[in-house]
Amino acid sequence: MIEAVKVSKEYRMGAVTLQVLKDVSLVIKPGDFVAITGPSGAGKSTLLHLLAGLDTPTKGDVRWEGASVSRLSDAKRARFRNRKVGIVFQFYHLMPELSAVENVMLPGLIGGQARRQVKERAAACLSQVGLKARQRHRPRELSGGEQQRVAIARALVNEPAVLFADEPTGNLDSKTGEGIIELLTALPTRHGTGLVLVTHDERLAGKAKYVITLQDGRKVSG
């Protein structure tokens, strides 16, 4: 489904060029559970952003089902992400003025779907992550673990082919993190949703089907 072909990513900082990724190639098949690991600064989040279509490589190509995502315009990549991709970040990024169900509805509404249908799916997604009784609560009324569950429900509301998660347990205590790990790792089996995540959490990486390790911007294993 997803193929990275010798992707490199560089950033210019004045007269200095910072090379974050260097000739990374990989293939992720439908329904795979892949963990991307490595030390801080290895390029893990950058690789995830390229695979999810959030950014484009300086060199190389990212392809979904054989078609280049890297060469799409910004508008077309945004539409692609809305249809194909779910994304969960470490710091939730919920809209504070919206309720849980309204936050989960956002991707569907942005995609132009009917409000009633989106709301039904959003409620179902919140039920799946154990928040049926918390749908009308705003983020400030939810714990960190509950906010992360809302973020996961939001990522799933458009029924993406792949969910990408960047350090999804990094801002949670160990007990709360265990619940998020259980929820995420069930996705490929229960729903057929591919899962690609960046993590320092050995418990989470240990459950992956494949582990890709980066060091100094290069893939050293996986």
Stockholm file with secondary structure:
# STOCKHOLM 1.0

chainA/1-222         MIEAVKVSKEYRMGAVTLQVLKDVSLVIKPGDFVAITGPSGAGKSTLLHLLAGLDTPTKGDVRWEGASVSRLSDAKRARFRNRKVGIVFQFYHLMPELSAVENVMLPGLIGGQARRQVKERAAACLSQVGLKARQRHRPRELSGGEQQRVAIARALVNEPAVLFADEPTGNLDSKTGEGIIELLTALPTRHGTGLVLVTHDERLAGKAKYVITLQDGRKVSG
#=GR chainA/1-222 SS CEEEEEEEEEEEETTEEEEEEEEEEEEECTTCEEEEECSTTSSHHHHHHHHTTSSCCSEEEEEETTEESTTSCHHHHHHHHHHHEEEECTTCCCCTTSCHHHHHHHHHHHTTCCHHHHHHHHHHHHHHTTCGGGTTCCGGGSCHHHHHHHHHHHHHTTCCSEEEEESTTTTSCHHHHHHHHHHHHTHHHHHCCEEEEECCCHHHHTTCSEEEEEETTEEEEC
#=GC SS_cons         CEEEEEEEEEEEETTEEEEEEEEEEEEECTTCEEEEECSTTSSHHHHHHHHTTSSCCSEEEEEETTEESTTSCHHHHHHHHHHHEEEECTTCCCCTTSCHHHHHHHHHHHTTCCHHHHHHHHHHHHHHTTCGGGTTCCGGGSCHHHHHHHHHHHHHTTCCSEEEEESTTTTSCHHHHHHHHHHHHTHHHHHCCEEEEECCCHHHHTTCSEEEEEETTEEEEC
//
